[in-house]
């Protein structure tokens, strides 16, 4: 009986670890895809309107920084969700 309880607790902890890792991976992959799309759109915009390159670059950097912050927060929340 004690062994069965221990095995159930271990399986629950393993699933919790896997869920936290999966959540962190999804957050990072989503941020990487988003940053790629931001860069692509910025380069297309600069190619179409070169005189606005400074404004476009500034906006791209700000949006990228905010996106990185949100993804870092998501990873931290996922790591905090790991059962002890």
Secondary structure, 3 states (H helix, E strand, C coil): CHHHHHHHHHHHHHHHHHHHHHHHHHHHHHHHHHHHHHHHHHHHHHHHCHHHHHHHHHHHHHHHHHHHHHHHHHHHHHHHCCCC
